[in-house]
Amino acid sequence: MKTKFYSNKLSKIVFSFFIALGGLLIAFIINYKILDKIIVTDICETDTSNLSHGYIFNLFYEISSSTGYHPEPSYFNFGFTVFLGLLVGSVIAHKLFWKNR
């Protein structure tokens, strides 16, 4: 009876891990393929015309000379996307596998 419990728990852990990674992948796709196109609409227009875009824009994007003064996602944007993707994936895995029904 104990081996069935451990194998069941191991499968829950493995499936939870892959669902959390799936949440991470979906968060990256939404952030870098969809939201990036909406927030930074025209790169050539936004790069040098107005360097003070606001606090939220400056928090998630950085404009520097190394990128040719084009807005690129910052490290905070990357960390926030990782955190949010893993959080959503973990919550979904918890509701699917770990919550007692």
ChimeraX attribute file (.defattr): number of C-alpha atoms within 10 A of each C-alpha:
attribute: neighborCount
match mode: 1-to-1
recipient: residues
	/A:1	5
	/A:2	7
	/A:3	8
	/A:4	9
	/A:5	10
	/A:6	11
	/A:7	11
	/A:8	12
	/A:9	14
	/A:10	12
	/A:11	13
	/A:12	16
	/A:13	15
	/A:14	12
	/A:15	15
	/A:16	21
	/A:17	16
	/A:18	14
	/A:19	21
	/A:20	22
	/A:21	18
	/A:22	17
	/A:23	23
	/A:24	22
	/A:25	17
	/A:26	16
	/A:27	21
	/A:28	18
	/A:29	14
	/A:30	14
	/A:31	17
	/A:32	14
	/A:33	11
	/A:34	11
	/A:35	13
	/A:36	16
	/A:37	12
	/A:38	10
	/A:39	10
	/A:40	17
	/A:41	11
	/A:42	11
	/A:43	13
	/A:44	12
	/A:45	11
	/A:46	16
	/A:47	17
	/A:48	14
	/A:49	9
	/A:50	9
	/A:51	13
	/A:52	9
	/A:53	11
	/A:54	9
	/A:55	9
	/A:56	8
	/A:57	15
	/A:58	15
	/A:59	13
	/A:60	16
	/A:61	21
	/A:62	18
	/A:63	18
	/A:64	11
	/A:65	7
	/A:66	7
	/A:67	11
	/A:68	10
	/A:69	16
	/A:70	19
	/A:71	22
	/A:72	16
	/A:73	17
	/A:74	16
	/A:75	13
	/A:76	13
	/A:77	17
	/A:78	15
	/A:79	11
	/A:80	14
	/A:81	21
	/A:82	17
	/A:83	14
	/A:84	15
	/A:85	22
	/A:86	22
	/A:87	15
	/A:88	19
	/A:89	23
	/A:90	21
	/A:91	16
	/A:92	16
	/A:93	21
	/A:94	16
	/A:95	11
	/A:96	15
	/A:97	15
	/A:98	14
	/A:99	8
	/A:100	7
	/A:101	6
